Amino acid sequence: MLNIRKLNNIIVPSFILQNHRVRTVFCCIIVLFISYFTYFHDYYKPDKAFFDEHYYVIQAERYIYRIVSFDGNPPLGKMFMALGELLFHPNKELDIKNRLESGAVFFNKTTSDFSFVGVRFFPSLFGILNGLLLFMIFYKLSRNNLLSLLLSSLYLFENSSIVHFRAAMLDSTLIFFSLLTVFYFIVLYENKKENTLKSYFIFGCVSGLAVSTKLIGVVLTVLFFFLLFKELKGRISLKKVIVYFSSLILMFFTIYYVHIALGAKVLKGPLYTDLNTQVYEYDASYKSKTGPSKEYMKMIDDGDIYNPLKMYIPIKSYFIHMVTVQSVVPKEDPTLISSSPLLWPIGMGNITYLTLSAFSYDQRDYQYLSFQGNPVNWALGIIAVLASVVLILASSVFRLKISEMRLYKYLFVFTSLYVSYMIAVVIISTKRALYLHTYLFPLFLSFILVLLIFSYLFEQQIIRRDRLFYITLSFMVGLIFYTYFYTYSYIYPFTSAKGQSYLECEESRLVYFWEDWCQR
């Protein structure tokens, strides 16, 4: 007769289930294994540039050929793309330098000679590591490895981030350093002793890496003020404020120093002011406001770009360029793919990144690559945000008794960070058009709130191991996961650019107001 217990021990050895530390490591391995196949496997496909890759890949190539470059964002994300290109040399047979100097178009729908193995490597790698970081954040907050593994699936099977993080764009890098900042914040927040100046220095450096990828990372300073308030209980420590912000600024300017040192030559051809000039050519003042100043040009001619005492000169030119880029972006995108941040939490503003045609025997099919979220994820996220806001208001206004103070404090912190981010992008949206992918970081914050709200409401049942609670929970989890994976697989053709007919494309619209650009 088959011994079920022995069979279970063969499949999953008992020490894995009994030892908490080993079980946690095993959960980490599962997260890395799944995220490899969803975020990294065949990341170089499709072999066509899409969305902002047209700009960022050229920026990355300029580092390799020591050409001065300017962009509307800080340089760190493009540096990682260049590093991937240097590691793999996938385009060594192509005359990239000549393309840069002549102003030749890098990409179009008919050519595919450029390999994306290098420039997409680090963004895709960060896609894997983001899953691990989210698991570790869940684990630090809940102290429950199985619950953390369960909720990690919100990220592992999120269609929108899978598409976006497998591209040579900035957001997977930004979110990696943002989640790293969040994780280190939790470590410091949990510390029962007063954190040292060294800890604040490291905290500032990690925050600076996020800011050096995109300036929106500045909102992470909210976490510093929460940490300082919790530790000092209203008192102000000028030393810790100085150390944190000094380290953040030091990291930020160190990245810029490397960026400046890698630019030893100025192009005077069509691509001198980047491909952005093709988008914003209607603004005659754009070209005159961008590019190196006379002082910067003199530094380049004199070979003085390594002088840290003169670094303020090229940084000033770079910031003038960033301000100019943001100022000439229209408030309403003529391509109609921009959307209002107020509608992002419900997924409004779905973006079709790439449409490729493929002919079958009797009908014309198309391949689509779309930024389209898993609606189950987004629904759980916005429910958690609303529940957190209601709980905070109820406890503040109506003096609702707080049952779990530790979890409540984290709810307050991450709800505040979510709201701060959304306020920042709403303010930015009054100046220029914005796009749905900017919502990815607050989306992941909402996943953290899902964990916190669930743990807050059912903390006692989890501790007591209530049998009825676990039976009910198992039934609900099974129902959610059935719906969840159904929606993931339903949207998957848009995530992986699988061929679809017009009718199949139209039928795949799970939410009626999510626009899919289906081709007849």
N, C-alpha and C positions, 0 to 999 in steps of 0.2 A: 504493500500500500504506500502511495506517495506521501512523504512527510512534507507538509506545506511549510513548516517552519524552516526545514533545511533548504527547501527551494527558495524561500525568501532570502535566506542568508547567502545563497549563491548569487542571486540577482543584486541584492543590496546587503552587504555584510552588516551584521548587527551592530558592530562598533561604530559604524557611520550614523546609525539612528540613535544610539545611546550617548555618544560623546558629543556634547554641545559644540565644542570648538571644531571638531572634525566635520560635523554636520554643516556648520557655517561655511567652512572651506569648500565642502561639496556643493553647496548652493552657489557659491561664487563661480565654481567651475561650470555649473549648469548655465549660469547667466552668460559667461564668456563664450560657451559653446554655441548657445542659441544666437547671441548677438553677432558672432562671427558670420553665421549664415544669413542673417537678416541685414546686417550693416556692412559686411566686408567682402564676402565671397563675390568674385567677378565684379569688383567695384569699378573697374575700368570700362565697363559696358554701360550704356551704349558709347560707341566711339565717336560721338558728336558732342560738341560743346552746347550747353543749354543754360538759359537764364544768365546770371551774372558771371558764369565761367568765361564768357567772351572778354571780360575786363580783367578778372583776377589772374587768369593764366598768363596773360601778357605781362602783368605786373611781376609775377613770379619769375618769368624768363628774364626780365630786365635785371634782377639781382644777379643771375648767373653770368650775364655779360657785362656787369659793372656799369649799367646805364642808370642815370638819375631817373627816379620815378616818383609820381605824385598820385594820390588817390583820395577819395572822399572818406576813407577810414584809416585808422592807425595801421602800421605795417606788419604786426606780428603774424597774422593769419597768412599773408602772402609769403612771409619768410619760410613758414613750414612747408608751403607748396614748393618753393624753390629748393628746400632741403630734400624733399622727396624726389625731385627731378635730379638732383646731384647724386643721390644714393643709387638710383636705378639707371640713369642715362638712357631712357627709352627712345629719345629722339636724337641720338648722336649722329645719325646718318642724315638728318635734315639740316638745312642751312637756316637755323632759327635766327642767327645774328643778322643775316641778310634781309630776312623778313622784317625784323624790327627796324632796321635802318632804312629800308625802302618803303615802308608803310604798307606792305602787302597784307591782304586780309588773311588772318590766321585760320579762320574756320568758316565754313558754310555748309549747306546741306548736301553738297555734291562731293566734297573731299573728306577723306578720313585718314590722311597720312600721319596726322599728329597722334601720338600715343598719350593717353591720360594716366598711365601706370604710375608715373612719378607725382604729378601735381595733385592727384586725388588720394594718394596714399595716406597722408597724415589726417586729412579730414575724415576719411573712412575709419582709420585707426582710432581717432578720438570718438567716433560713433560707437565702437566696441567699448571703449573705456568709460564712456558716459553711462552705459548700462551698469557696469560694475560700480561706479561711483554712486548711482542712484540706489543700488542695492545696499551699499554700505551706509548711505544716509538713512534709508528705511530701517536698517538694522540698529544703528545708533539710537534712533528715536524710539523704536518699538521693543528692542531687545528680544525680538522673536524672528529667527532666521527663516522659518517656513512662511510666515506672513509676509516677510520682506521679499522672499522669492516669488510668492504669488502676485504681489503688487508690482514687481519688476516687469511682469508681462505687459503692463501698461506702456512701458517704453519699448520693450523688445518687439512688440507687434504694432507699433504706431506707424502707419503707412506714410504719413507726411514727413516725419523725421528720417525715415529710411531712405526716401528719395533724396531729401535735401542734404543729408550727411554723407552720401556717397558721391558728392560733387565737389569740385574745387571751389568751394565757397567758404565763408568765414564763420558761419553759425555753429558748426560742430566744435570748432576751436574755442569760440567764445563760451559756449555752454560747458565745455570741459573745464575751463578755468573758473567759470562761475560755480559749477557744482563742487569743484575742489575747494573753492572759498567757503561754500556752504558747509561742506564736510568739516573743514578745519574750524569753522565757527562753532559747530556743535561740539567738537572735541574740547575747545576752550571753554565753551559755555557749561559743559559738564564737569569741568575741573573744580573740585571743592576748595582748592587753594587759590590764592590770588595769582593770576597769570603774570609771568615775567615780561620784561621789556623785549626779550628775545622772541617770545611768542607773538607779541604785537608786531615786531619787525617782520617775522615770517608771514603773518596774517596780511600785512600791508603789501608785501612782495607778491603774494598769490593774487590779491585783489588787483594789483598793478598789471599782472599778466592779462587779466580779463579786460581791463581798460585799454591795454595796448593792442587788443584785437578789435574792439568796437567801443566807442566812447560811452555807449549806453551802459557799459559795465560799471560806470560810476555809481549806479543805484545800489551796488553791493556795499557801499559805505554805510548804508542803513544798518547792516549787521554789526559793524564796529560800534555804533552808538548804543545798540541793544546790549552788546557785550560789556561795554564800559559802564552802562547804567546798572546792569545786574551785579557787576563786580564791585562797584564803588557806591551803589545805592544812592545815587543823586549827587555824590561828590565829584568834583572834576579833577582828573589827574592830567596836568598839562604835559608831563613827561610822556605819558602813553599816547596822548593825542599827537604830539610832535613826532614820536617814533613811528606811529602807524602811517601818518600822512607823508612823512619823510621817506619811508621805505617804499610806499606806493609811487611817489613821484620819482624816486631814484630808479625803480624798475622801469617805469614809463620812459624816462629819458635815456636809460641804458639801451632799451630796444631801439629808440630813435637814433642813438649814436651808431649802433650797428647798421641800421638802415642807411644813414648818411655815409658811413665809411664804405658801403658797398656800391655807392654811386660815384664813379670817377669820370663819367663821360655824359655829355648832354646831346641828345638827338635834336636835330633841327628839321626833321622831315615831318610827314603828315601825322605821325603818331606821337609827336612831341608832347602834346597836352592830353594824351591817352585817347582811347576810343570814345570816352565820354563826349568829346567834341562833336562826334557824329550825332549823338543824341541831343545835345544842347546847342547845335550850330545856329539856332535862331537867336541866341543871345550873343550879340556882338562883343559885349564887354567881357565875356567868359575868357577868351584867349588872352586878353590883355592883363587879366588879373592873376593868371596862373603861371606856374613855372618858376625857375630860379630868379631871385633878385640879382641886381648887379653885384652886390657884395658876395652872394653865393657863387655866382659865376666866377668871380675873382678867386675865391677859395678853390674852386675846381681847377682853374687854370694854373694856380700856384701849387697845386698838390697839397693843399692845406686842409683837406676834408677830415683829417684825423685829429685835428686840434680841438680838444674838448672845451677849451675856453671860448671858442668861436661857434660852438654848436647852436647857440641861440639864433644865429643867422639863417641856416637852412631850416631849422624848426619853425621859425617865423614864416618862411615861404610855404612850408608844408601846411601850416594852419590856415594861412590865407587861402590856399588852394581848397582845403576842406570846407571852409566857410563859403567859398564861391560855388563849389559843387552843390552844396545843400541849398544855397539861395536860388540857383537856377533850375532846380528840379521843380516841375509844375505841381500845383496843388492837386490837380486831377490828371492822372496818367492818361495820355491819349490812347494807350493800348487797352484801357478798361480793365486791367488786372489788379489795380490798386484797390484798397478797401479801407473803411474806417476802423480804427482800433476798438471802438465801442461794439462792433459786430464780430470781432475776432473770436470771442469765447464760444460762439455758436457756429464757428467755421465759415463765416461769410468771407468770400474773396478767394475761393479755390483757384489755383493757378495751373494752367497746362504749360509745363516747361518745354515740352518737345513733342512734335507730331511728325511721324515719318510714314510715308506711304509704302505699301507692299502689295503686289498684285497676286491674286490667286486665280484659279482656273475660270471661275464664272462671276466673281464679284471683286470689288476693290476694298481691301482691308487697310486699316491704319494702325500704327503703333503709337500709343500715348504714354508720355511720362508726365505725371501730374502730382502736384502738391495737394493731396487730398487726405484729410485725416480720418482716423477710425472714429466714427460717431459715438461708439460706446465709451471710448476713452475721453472724448471731449465732453460728453454728457456727464460722466462721473466727475470730471474735473470741475466743471462749472457748478454742479450740485455741491461739491465739497467747499468751493469758494463761498457760495451763498450761505451754506450752513455755518461756516466759520464766522462770517460777518454777523449773522443772526445771533450766534452764541456770544460773540464779543459784545454786541449791543445789548443783549439781554442781561449779561453779567454787569455791564457798566451802568445802564439806565435803570433796569428793573431789579438790580441787586440779586440776580439769580445766583444761587449757591454753586460754587465751583467745586466739583467733585475730585478732579485730578489736576492739581496746580501745575505740576511739571508739564503735562501735555498741553494745558491751557496756555502756558507761557510760550511754548513753541507755536501753537496756533496763532497767537497774537503776533509773534515775530514774523512768521512766513506769510500771514495774511497782509501784514504791513508791507513786506517786501513786494508781494504781488501787486498791491494797490499802488505802491510807489512807482513800480515799473510801468504800470498802465497809465498813471498820471503823466509820467515822462513822455511816453509815446503819443498820448493824446495831445500834449502841448506841441510836440514835434509835428504832428499831423496838421496843425494849423498853418504850418510853414511850407510843407511839401507832401507829396503822395507817399504812402507807406504800403507795405505788402504783408500778406498774412504770415509769411515765414518768420517775421519779427516776433510773433506770438509764441514761438517755441519755448523760450525760457520760462515765461509765466505759465505755459501749459504744464511743464515739468514741475513747477512750484505747486500747481493745483494737484498733481499726483501725490506730492508730499502731504498736502492737506487732506487728500483722501485717506491716507494712512492715519493721520493725526485725528481726524474726526471719527473714524472707525474705532481706533484705540481708545479715544476719550469716552465714547458712548458705551463700549463693551469691555472696558478694562477689567472690571470685577469678574465678569463671566469668563474672560480669558484666564485670569489668575486662578479661579476656582475650578476650571476645566468642566464647566457646566455641560452635561451630556445633551440636554435638549437644545441648548444654544448651538452646540457643534453640529447636531443633526440638521437644524434649521439652516445654519450657515453653509453646510455642505450642499444642501439642496439649492440654495440661492447662488452659491458660487458656480455650481454645475450649470444652472440656467444662464447665468451671466456669461460664462465661458463659451457656452454653445452659441449664444448670440454674438459674442465677442469674436471668436474665430471665424464665424460665418461672415461677419462684416469684413474682417481682415482678408479672407480669401476672396470675397466678392470684389473688393477694391484692388486686389493684388495685380490684376492686369495693368492697371494704371501705375502701379509701383514698379513694375518690372518691364514695362514697354512691350507687353504681349500683344499680338495682332488681334484686332477686333473689327467686326463690321459696324456700320452705323447703328443698326438696331441694337446690337449687343452693348455698344457704348451708351446709347440712350437708356437702356434698361438697367444699367449699372448705377444710375443716379439714386442712391439710397435716401438722400435728403433732397427734397424738391428744389430748394433754393441754392443748392450747391451746383454751380454752373460747370458743365463739362462741354468743352469745345469739340463736339463730335462732328466728324467730317463725312459728307455724303460721297 
